[in-house]
Every structure is written in C-alpha cells, then in structure tokens.
Amino acid sequence: MYSITDVEQAINYWRARQASTDDFSICPRGRVLADVYGSMIFYRQEAVEPRTLTAEQNEALSLALAQRELPL
C-alpha cells in the first residue's frame, strides 16, 4: 500500500530532479503521480494499492521512494 504521504513525497522527489517541459507544467513522472494524488484527495483515500496503478505510476512511486531512503 502507498499512503497519500508516499505519493506526495514521490511527486516532490521528481519535481526536484526532473525539469518540466515548460514553466507551467510538472515533470512527466510527477504528472502521472499527480493523477493518483488528485484522485486520492477527491475520493478521500488515505492509501492506494499498487495493483490499482498503472505500470508507469508504480515505477515512478517505487523509484522515488527507494531513492529517498538512500544516503546522499
């Protein structure tokens, strides 16, 4: 299960590491996670199961969460 905090932290991770395509949008990996985050807020979900996400969303989440735990 991914908590809403996990999704938010993953979005922030990608925003800090990937450039957006212009000054008004979010980076590609952040964008796929923003869809998950927005849906969680709308439906008042505190967590989401990985099996309900696309492969791209799962990859963006798992990579970001794994990377944040590595020492700098």
Secondary structure by P-SEA (a helix, b strand, c coil): cccaaaaaaaaaaaaacccccccccccaaaaaaaaaaaaaaaacccccccccccaaaaaaaaaaaaaaaccc
